[in-house]
Amino acid sequence: MLTDWKRYSSANRAAWNEVAAIHKKTRPRDLHQFFTEPGASLLDPTETAILESFGLAGKRIAQLCCNNGRELISAVNIGALAGTGFDISDEFIREGRELAKIANADCEFVCADIIDIPEIYNSSFDIVYITIGALSWIPDLDTYFGIVSRLLKPGGNLLVYEHHPVTYLLPFEDKDFSPGGLILKPEYSYFNKEIIEGQGLDYFGFSEYDASKNYEFQHTLGEIVNSVIHAGIELLELNEYPYDIANGFKWAEDLGMFPLSYTLVGRKK
Ligand SMILES: C[S@@+](CC[C@H](N)C(=O)[O-])C[C@H]1O[C@@H](n2cnc3c(N)ncnc32)[C@H](O)[C@@H]1O
């Protein structure tokens, strides 16, 4: 299993490194400018309220698959004591360090495959935070949430804020797509276990470039919840929302009929 994990994660590392420079041009916000503002946060009201409900003051927060740390830096800016971001992409980790410096936020960025996070981080965090587009890169959720559990202090909180697995059934936004005439023909089965091969990761500008292959894994909501429970994390709350946090289902958000995102809150026993 470890060999499979590594085979996919090393291909994905290359794919994420490749898109880093493209995201800088296509994303809607200049993050280098944004984080010059003291206390700047791009977290939305849903995740802000949950993080604040943990009581951020004095808390150490870790983000797994943190990308360039825009969310982690925001969490520190709204009151956490310090942040540690883990990501496999050298390029995004480099950018995270730059942004934290600009924001003057106490954040450390560690370039590592999640499966290789060193044991020195065990029981180090009051909060582990996982957001938008992290879980689909993970071949084995029991292993992943086992690592989450070893990073948390006893009594520490987990927040997962992700796009809903039902979005696998829905067609992506497309200029020829008309929601008025929607006949639902699922893109994938909800229970699909085939590896999803992609080429290109510019989910801001949808630009095409000479991209290497990347590999994603589909998990049902039940599998996600079960892996959290198997890891010794008590499930406190699971909420579903009609909000498109994946930047691909605006049409479905307008209809307001689909679960497009969810929050899962847990506590390490
Ligand atoms: C969609 S991005 C996360 C975006 C972030 N939530 C945000 O909104 O800015 C997914 C991240 O997962 C990272 N990743 C994928 N597989 C990983 C692995 N095995 N270990 C660590 N990071 C991984 C990628 O490098 C990428 O930065």
The ligand as a Gaussian input file, in Angstrom:
#p B3LYP/6-31G(d) Opt

LIG

0 1
 C       -6.370000      21.709000      -3.688000
 S       -4.869000      21.975000      -2.809000
 C       -5.411000      22.589000      -1.247000
 C       -5.921000      23.972000      -1.410000
 C       -6.143000      24.738000      -0.124000
 N       -7.177000      24.145000       0.696000
 C       -6.544000      26.144000      -0.504000
 O       -7.761000      26.378000      -0.688000
 O       -5.623000      26.959000      -0.709000
 C       -4.334000      20.353000      -2.392000
 C       -2.903000      20.318000      -1.835000
 O       -2.640000      18.994000      -1.382000
 C       -1.245000      18.774000      -1.540000
 N       -1.008000      17.320000      -1.491000
 C       -1.476000      16.368000      -2.343000
 N       -1.052000      15.147000      -1.945000
 C       -0.311000      15.320000      -0.824000
 C        0.398000      14.434000       0.046000
 N        0.441000      13.119000      -0.161000
 N        1.049000      14.961000       1.111000
 C        1.043000      16.317000       1.336000
 N        0.385000      17.200000       0.539000
 C       -0.285000      16.705000      -0.524000
 C       -0.927000      19.421000      -2.885000
 O        0.443000      19.712000      -3.024000
 C       -1.823000      20.680000      -2.839000
 O       -1.099000      21.802000      -2.391000

